[in-house]
Amino acid sequence: MSFSVGQVSRLAGITVRTLHHYDEIGLLVPSERTRSGYRRYTDADLLRLQQILFYRELDFGLEEIAVILDDPATDELTHLRRQHELLTGKARRIERLLQAVEAAMQARQLHISLTPEERFEVFGDFRPEDHDPEVRRRWGHGSRYADSMRRVASYTKGDWLQLKAEAQGITADLVAALKAGLPADDARVMDLAERHRAHITRWFYDCGYDIHQGLGELYVTDPRFTATLDAAAPGLAAYLRQAIIANAGRASRAAGR
C-alpha cells in the first residue's frame, strides 16, 4: 500500500511543499512513482518521515537529521530510544518553563513587582503564590484581602527585605522559646504572638485577634503552612497556634476589666 503526497500531508500535518522539499534535498525520497511521475510513499517512507518529524521537534537541522538517519550502524529501535530520551529531557525543560511562567503570572496577580533575581533574594525557595489560592478562598471577598493586595503592590525590594528580616526575627525568637521549653501561654511567648499579629497588621492588613486565630488554625491544618513553619523547628506551627490563642485570650481578659 502506498500514499499520495496529499494523503501523507494530511496524515503528518505538514504541507505538500515541505514534502517536496524533503524529496529535493534527498531527506525523504518516495519509494514509488506512478507512470505519470506522481510521488507515492510506502509504509517505510512514513516511518522515516515520523523519525524526521521527531528530530525536527527536537530542533535538529535537516542536514543533521539526514546524517543520523542514514547511519548504517543505527537501527529503528536505537532511533526511538534516542528520541524518547531527548523528548523526555525536552518535556522536563518545558515543564520547568511552564512552572516559571505560572509563578510569574501568579506573582503578577499578587502584585509582587520584583524581578526573578529579586524574588529569589527575598523569598528564596518559598513561593507566596502557592498559598494564595487558600488565602483567596478564605478571605478573597473581604476588604482585608483587597487592602493587602493594594499595599504589597507598592512595596520595593527594600520593603520586602525589611519585611522578611522582621518575620525572620519573630520566627527565630519563637524557635528559641520553643527550644527553651517555654509554655505557649507564657507571657514572653504571648508577646511574640502579639509581635506576629502586629507584623501582619503593619505589612498586610488589619489583623484582629479573631483573624489572627484563624491564621493560627490555617498554620496547623494546611500542610504547606505547617511545613514552612516546621522547617524552622519541628512543632513550631502548633506552638505558634497555641501562643496566638493564648494571646487572644489575654487581650480579651484585659478588655473585660
C-alpha positions in Angstrom: 0.0 0.0 0.0 1.3 3.5 -0.8 0.1 7.0 -0.2 0.0 10.2 -2.3 1.6 13.4 -1.4 -1.7 14.9 -0.3 -2.6 11.9 1.9 0.8 12.0 3.6 0.5 15.7 4.1 -2.9 15.3 5.9 -1.6 12.3 7.9 1.6 14.0 9.1 0.2 17.5 9.5 2.8 19.1 7.2 2.5 20.9 3.9 2.9 19.3 0.5 5.6 21.9 -0.2 7.6 20.6 2.8 7.3 17.0 1.4 8.5 18.2 -2.0 11.5 20.0 -0.3 12.4 16.8 1.6 12.4 15.0 -1.7 14.5 17.6 -3.4 17.2 17.5 -0.8 17.2 13.7 -0.5 15.9 13.6 3.0 12.7 11.8 2.2 12.6 10.4 -1.3 9.3 8.5 -2.0 10.0 4.9 -2.8 7.5 4.7 -5.6 6.3 6.8 -8.6 3.2 6.4 -10.7 3.6 6.1 -14.5 2.7 9.8 -14.6 5.6 10.6 -12.2 3.5 11.3 -9.1 5.1 10.6 -5.8 3.9 7.6 -3.8 5.0 6.9 -0.2 5.3 3.5 1.3 5.0 2.4 5.0 8.8 2.5 5.2 8.7 6.1 3.9 6.2 7.1 6.5 8.3 5.6 9.3 11.3 7.7 8.1 9.0 10.7 8.0 8.0 10.1 11.6 11.6 9.9 12.6 12.3 13.1 10.7 9.5 14.9 12.4 10.6 13.7 15.8 14.1 15.1 15.3 12.7 18.3 13.9 10.6 18.7 17.1 13.9 18.5 18.9 15.3 21.3 16.8 17.8 19.2 14.8 18.7 20.7 11.4 17.7 18.8 8.2 21.3 18.1 7.3 22.0 16.7 10.7 18.8 14.6 10.6 19.9 13.1 7.2 23.3 12.1 8.7 21.6 10.5 11.7 19.0 8.5 9.7 21.5 7.4 7.1 23.9 6.0 9.6 24.0 2.2 8.7 25.0 1.4 12.3 21.8 2.8 13.8 18.5 0.8 13.6 14.9 1.9 14.2 14.9 0.9 17.9 18.1 2.9 18.5 16.4 5.9 17.0 13.3 5.5 19.1 15.3 5.1 22.3 17.3 8.2 21.5 14.2 10.2 20.6 12.5 9.1 23.7 15.4 10.2 25.9 15.6 13.6 24.1 11.9 14.2 24.2 11.8 13.3 27.9 14.5 15.9 28.5 12.7 18.5 26.5 9.4 17.7 28.3 11.2 18.3 31.6 12.6 21.6 30.4 9.2 22.7 29.1 7.6 21.7 32.5 10.1 23.9 34.3 9.4 26.8 31.9 5.7 26.3 32.5 6.2 26.4 36.2 8.2 29.6 35.9 5.6 31.2 33.7 2.8 30.2 36.1 4.7 31.5 39.0 5.2 34.8 37.2 1.5 35.0 36.4 0.5 34.3 39.9 3.1 36.8 41.2 1.5 39.5 39.0 -1.9 38.6 40.4 -0.4 39.1 43.8 1.1 42.4 42.6 4.6 41.3 43.7 6.6 43.6 41.3 10.1 42.1 41.7 12.5 40.7 39.1 13.2 37.0 39.2 16.5 37.7 40.8 15.0 40.0 43.5 12.3 37.4 44.1 14.9 34.7 44.8 16.8 37.1 47.1 13.7 38.0 49.1 11.8 34.7 49.1 14.4 32.0 48.2 12.6 28.8 47.5 9.4 30.0 49.3 6.7 30.9 46.8 4.0 33.2 48.2 1.7 32.5 45.3 1.5 28.8 46.3 -0.5 29.9 49.3 -2.7 32.5 47.6 -5.5 30.1 46.4 -6.2 29.1 50.0 -6.0 32.7 51.3 -8.2 33.9 48.4 -10.7 31.2 49.1 -10.9 32.1 52.8 -10.6 35.9 52.6 -10.6 36.9 49.0 -14.1 38.5 49.1 -13.3 40.7 52.1 -11.8 44.1 52.4 -8.6 42.8 54.1 -7.5 40.8 51.1 -8.1 43.8 48.8 -6.2 46.0 51.3 -3.3 43.6 51.4 -3.1 43.4 47.6 -3.1 47.2 47.3 -0.4 47.6 49.9 2.1 45.0 48.6 1.7 46.4 45.1 3.7 49.4 46.3 6.5 47.5 48.0 10.0 47.8 46.7 12.8 45.3 47.1 13.9 47.1 50.2 10.5 46.9 51.7 10.3 43.2 51.1 13.8 42.7 52.6 12.8 44.6 55.7 9.5 42.7 55.9 11.5 39.4 55.6 14.0 40.4 58.3 11.2 41.3 60.7 9.5 38.0 60.0 12.7 36.0 60.4 13.4 37.8 63.7 10.0 36.8 65.1 10.4 33.2 63.9 13.9 33.0 65.4 12.6 34.2 68.8 9.7 31.7 68.6 12.1 28.9 67.9 14.3 29.9 70.8 11.3 30.0 73.1 10.1 26.6 71.9 13.6 25.0 72.4 13.8 26.6 75.8 10.7 24.8 76.8 8.6 27.9 77.5 4.9 27.1 77.5 2.9 28.7 74.7 0.8 30.7 77.3 3.9 32.1 78.9 3.8 35.9 78.8 7.0 36.1 76.8 5.7 33.7 74.2 2.3 35.5 74.0 4.3 38.7 73.5 5.9 37.0 70.5 2.5 36.1 69.2 1.5 39.8 69.6 4.6 40.8 67.6 3.5 38.3 64.9 0.0 39.9 64.8 1.4 43.4 64.7 3.7 42.4 61.9 0.8 41.3 59.8 -1.1 44.5 60.6 1.8 46.6 59.6 2.7 45.0 56.3 -0.6 43.4 55.0 -3.9 44.2 56.6 -5.6 45.0 60.0 -5.2 41.6 61.7 -7.6 41.5 64.7 -7.5 38.7 67.2 -10.2 36.7 65.5 -8.4 36.9 62.2 -5.1 36.0 63.9 -6.7 32.9 65.5 -8.0 31.9 62.0 -4.4 32.2 60.7 -3.3 30.0 63.6 -5.8 27.3 62.6 -4.5 27.6 59.0 -0.9 27.0 60.2 -1.8 23.6 61.5 -4.5 22.5 59.0 -2.8 23.4 55.7 0.3 21.2 55.1 2.0 23.9 53.2 1.9 26.4 56.0 2.8 23.7 58.5 5.8 22.6 56.5 7.0 26.2 56.1 6.9 26.9 59.9 8.1 23.4 61.0 11.1 23.8 58.7 12.4 26.3 61.3 11.7 23.9 64.2 9.6 20.8 64.4 6.3 21.6 66.1 6.6 25.4 65.6 3.3 25.6 63.7 1.3 24.1 66.6 3.3 26.1 69.1 2.6 29.4 67.4 -1.1 28.5 67.1 -1.3 27.9 70.8 0.5 31.1 71.5 -1.9 33.0 69.3 -4.9 31.5 71.1 -3.3 32.4 74.5 -2.5 35.9 73.4 -6.1 36.5 72.1 -7.4 35.2 75.5 -5.1 37.6 77.3 -6.4 40.5 75.2 -10.0 39.5 75.8 -9.5 39.4 79.6 -7.7 42.7 79.5 -10.6 44.3 77.6 -13.1 42.9 80.1 -11.5 44.6 83.1 
